[in-house]
């Protein structure tokens, strides 16, 4: 049996020293250290790694970190929600998001044209700039062909973004597919709708792209899932692995609880009952804010993989 050990600070303490001490700290710290080790195993054992996340994480400063992970070869496929696409494009176009307060006066913010995402402020002007950008993007897509599976469309858009911190750009550059099953669930979808009113032969093929998700891996490959948050992005990734024999490795990070049966709160243990995760798989579920938990777990993994020469960079 392992025993609890007291945490001690030491001068010039590194992230890996801190995270490694978590294995004896207790509560979610133990799960976080376990999650980091599962990520290391994914990479060492050449698993195909699916990274899933919800749009609020791109609103935050994790956006550039996700892009960096793609460039380092830590991601083989992405599944996300449409807000994460929109806000990546906004930031790549030069828009900045402000840091505010959770306790801000929301009526006053609305009057000023400011949209609040937790304690992050997004100005209406960013959506106006996005609209201008989309008009150009959709015309360009339409001129090339009339029918686009979602991931192919996002790859084409990414090729036109020149921002090293852009997820779409790095994904296109490194041939990492981005799947967004609920592509209409936001401003992006609204602009697709408006464009289609004038060009009724312009089709965004979500069903074809579902097939692309399923065919992005196979029974023979080892598969790993890093699911940050829940909902449609998490479910599509693990459904893809389910239909190909289940994931060998799985890390879920969420603030949701499992008591209500939601996909967001479903644990890696529950996934075994569905066959989404193999019976003998390495798993970890970390409950907490991903802007805190994910950088700690992943940076520890990157440090160790880098020391062993296992990163692409």
C-alpha positions, 0 to 999 in steps of 0.5 A: 500500500502507498502512503500519504506524503507531505508536500514540500516546496524546494527552490527552483522546483519544476513542474515534473517535481510537483506533479510527481509529488501528487501521487502521494498527496491525495484526492484529485492530485493522485488522479492528475499524476495518473493522468499524466502517466497515461498520456506518456504511455499513449505516446510511448506506445504509438497510440493514435491520440484523439484530443477533444475539447469544448469551445470555452477552452479556446476562449482561454489561453489554452488555444496556443497550447493546443496548437503547440501540442499539434506541432509537437506530434502529441495529437493525431485527431481533434474533435471539438465544438464550433465555438472553438473553430470560431474563436481560433479564427478570431484570434488568428485574425488579431482579435483579443479577448479581455480578462474580466470578472465572474461578478461583472454586471451582465446587463451593463456588459450587454449594453456595451456590446461585451459577451461574458464567458466566465471571467473572459470578455469577448466584444461584439466587434470580434463577431463582426470581424468574423462575419467579414472573414467568413464572407471571404472564406465561404466564397473561396470554398464555393469557388473550389467545390460545392460539397465539403465534409466538415474536416476537409473544409476546416483543413482548407480554412486552416491553410489560409491562416498564418498564425503559429498559435492557431489550432486550425493552422497547425492542424492543416500544416501537420495533417491532423484532421479536425472534426466538428460534428455540431458545425452549425451550433454557433455563428459559423453555422449561421453564416453557412445558412445565410450563404446557402440561401444564395447558393443552394448547391453548397453542401457541408456534409456532416454525415460524410465526415462522421464516416471520416471519424470512423475511418480515422483509426482501425481495430489494429491501432492502439488508441488514446483519448484525451477528453477535456470537458464533455458533450458532443466532442467527447462522445464522437471521439469515444464512439469512433474508438468504440466502433474500432475495438475501444480505446487502450488509453483514456484521460477525462478531465471535467468539472461535471459529476457522474451523478446525473448520467451526463456525457460530460460527467461520465467517467473512464470507468463507466466507459468500460461498460460500453466497450468505449475503453478496453477492459485492460486499458490505462485510464484516469478521470480528473475532476477540476478546471481544465485550465489548471489540471491539463497544463500540469498533467501535459507539461509533466508528460512533455518534460519526460517525453522530451528527456527520452527524445520522444517528441517531434520537436 
